[in-house]
């Protein structure tokens, strides 16, 4: 039969859903605390508890001193008792762990154990809740609205509660008690009262998770969500891309007859969702992001200070559609693409193009296309007179805008590239310590500091970089004059950068120079010795070759035919031994090159068999028998550019000349 302790132990574990190890550790701590309070012993005395896993009976062991006579039973034990309890080698003065389990803890001990157990169980339960929900951070959970109090809404998640702040709510949604909603776990915080869970209904990742649940292609990785722009409760735009060929990413998200996307729209309370296909070409991507409007032209500019800007030209009748209600469509497209979008109508852009004809990048082309300019002026006159404009007129306007704006944007791109290179070169001249100094540490007036901070000049390094680019770089700032420029220069001159690290490096330089000079001297001597050895070896080899040739010439008979000399391979140049030391400080004279004598090889009387390729390289004539004439004729070799695998037949002119000579 199980004891009452074991029954209570199993009940706690099942009710709280905790592991037995956690509860046992909490129980051991509680029993030790109850024993100390019941016996009133010191905290320095060691007390341990062991619990029988089968019966649940606790056993308390307390540290006691071995004595010959006991005055304090809680801290002392007789020598005879210690030897009988498993310490046969114990002596007077030793400390042993003795079984000190009282027969009955009493009501106070039981209450203390209960309180400590409940406290530890609550702590373990809070920790388990925190671990469970922190692992689900960034996921969707189902909850029930429990209460609406002030700005926050309490969502019940089963074992715990979550908070839906006002900033994470959708303005058009109304929440009532006992409503079932899906929320996005935004953050899980650890507090003394347990985990605090913050959920959201307007986060863009809520739409991402809903798409992953509704579209299997996204969940399996066949379709990837590149970016999401959302204005909760009104409209959202999603850019998707197919990761495998043969898959329509937009069709997969929309579903047959719009079934998949409509389920997400209902979950988000009729929020409109536009799904577009992502394109690596930024112009095409921006044009698609402005759907359902149709775009005529897109011009991209990357300004060094203002950032990336896209100028979009749309037809006049689609201007309001491209901008959207209160600029909603343009804002979502800008968030989706990451570009600042400036939308203009085609007639407005054409009027600006006419005003920009005197631009340096357009002047040469404007003189050539005077007819096009005249047509554009007529179309604009019709527009100002409220007369209808045909599609051909829009094509004329589009041609002018494309040519003028395209040339101007290309010229600006060259100028921006020059500015970026100048800033990069100026940045290299600024000391590294200057980037760690704030502008507020300089002795300047608050007005000048505010002007610099508004221009994103927050450190001394930024300020020095602008000065390296020239005074005009600072004078171009709005409200920045010559007095402010002089004040900035005086503040920089009066400020002293920390030079401790620089001085340490300067002290180490002489030692480095001495070591470098020693290595250079050793290397120079080695190179001279090796070069002399190479020259001597070449001379000896040439003398031996001449002697061998003379001996061979005496032994063999000569032939009038000579063989071309084989090229003599030169010795490879010596590689530098001290590549890591840079350029040598001493300019050495290069060793004089010894002229290589041409080696002539004399062929023996026995004909040498040569390959067809070598025969084709030889020059000279060959005597062959002409079967048609019965005479011996000379056959010439063709030039290299006209060489073929076999000799061609003689030309008629050559054969006639040879026959005349013979007769």
PyMOL commands that set and color helices and strands:
alter all, ss='L'
color gray80, all
select helices_A, chain A and resi 4-16+20-39+79-84+106-135+166-168+204-214+216-220+249-254+256-267+282-289+316-323+325-337+346-355+363-368+370-384+391-428+432-436+439-441+446-454+460-468+471-475+482-494+500-555+579-581+612-617+640-642+652-662
alter helices_A, ss='H'
color red, helices_A
select strands_A, chain A and resi 47-51+58-67+76-78+95-99+140-149+152-156+161-164+180-191+194-200+223-231+235-242+272-277+295-303+307-314+340-345+621-625+632-636
alter strands_A, ss='S'
color yellow, strands_A
deselect
rebuild
show_as cartoon
